[in-house]
Amino acid sequence: MKDLIIREGRKEDITSLFNLIIELAEYEKAPDKVSITQEQLLQDGFGDVPLFTFLVAIHQQRIVGISLFYYRYSTWKGKGLYLEDLIVTQDYRRKGVGKELLLATASYAKDHQCTGLYWQVLDWNTPAIEFYKSLGSKFDGEWINCKLDESSLRDII
């Protein structure tokens, strides 16, 4: 996309980040699952120990997409980068914004000596799966995702 700017996210971008998170939750038919607040995003992203970094895609002075990621560690491979979310606003999808964000995230991983870039995709999100395939992404059919959510943590402790 012409005139697209990709840069690292800043404190003043938190409202746009939050709005894109809400848009993604609506796309995934789970808007009621979002419990994060803008204040929490600000603290978690820019506090004493930042928990994530994000890139923004800007077109015509408007943030139209984000890539939010953080470091993960593999006992076999070392430091990697985990892409939590790649979000492009509805009217900018299929225009190359997601690709530019993913390439910029991959460049960030390489620049920070990461051993790889990792993420998940929902099995029903065919457009995203096809997009990732077009970039040569490898899909791992062996691993099963596991989690203990907040209530489960409370129950077992």
Secondary structure in CASP SS format (residue, H / E / C, confidence):
PFRMAT SS
TARGET T0000
AUTHOR 0000-0000-0000
METHOD secondary structure of the structure
MODEL  1
M C 1.00
K C 1.00
D C 1.00
L E 1.00
I E 1.00
I E 1.00
R E 1.00
E E 1.00
G C 1.00
R C 1.00
K H 1.00
E H 1.00
D H 1.00
I H 1.00
T H 1.00
S H 1.00
L H 1.00
F H 1.00
N H 1.00
L H 1.00
I H 1.00
I H 1.00
E H 1.00
L H 1.00
A H 1.00
E H 1.00
Y H 1.00
E C 1.00
K C 1.00
A C 1.00
P H 1.00
D H 1.00
K H 1.00
V C 1.00
S C 1.00
I C 1.00
T C 1.00
Q H 1.00
E H 1.00
Q H 1.00
L H 1.00
L H 1.00
Q H 1.00
D H 1.00
G H 1.00
F H 1.00
G C 1.00
D C 1.00
V C 1.00
P C 1.00
L C 1.00
F C 1.00
T E 1.00
F E 1.00
L E 1.00
V E 1.00
A E 1.00
I E 1.00
H E 1.00
Q C 1.00
Q C 1.00
R E 1.00
I E 1.00
V E 1.00
G E 1.00
I E 1.00
S E 1.00
L E 1.00
F E 1.00
Y E 1.00
Y E 1.00
R E 1.00
Y E 1.00
S E 1.00
T C 1.00
W C 1.00
K C 1.00
G E 1.00
K E 1.00
G E 1.00
L E 1.00
Y E 1.00
L E 1.00
E E 1.00
D E 1.00
L E 1.00
I E 1.00
V E 1.00
T C 1.00
Q H 1.00
D H 1.00
Y H 1.00
R C 1.00
R C 1.00
K C 1.00
G C 1.00
V H 1.00
G H 1.00
K H 1.00
E H 1.00
L H 1.00
L H 1.00
L H 1.00
A H 1.00
T H 1.00
A H 1.00
S H 1.00
Y H 1.00
A H 1.00
K H 1.00
D H 1.00
H C 1.00
Q C 1.00
C C 1.00
T C 1.00
G C 1.00
L E 1.00
Y E 1.00
W C 1.00
Q C 1.00
V C 1.00
L C 1.00
D C 1.00
W C 1.00
N C 1.00
T H 1.00
P H 1.00
A H 1.00
I H 1.00
E H 1.00
F H 1.00
Y H 1.00
K H 1.00
S H 1.00
L C 1.00
G C 1.00
S C 1.00
K C 1.00
F C 1.00
D C 1.00
G C 1.00
E C 1.00
W C 1.00
I C 1.00
N C 1.00
C C 1.00
K C 1.00
L C 1.00
D C 1.00
E H 1.00
S H 1.00
S H 1.00
L H 1.00
R H 1.00
D H 1.00
I H 1.00
I C 1.00
END
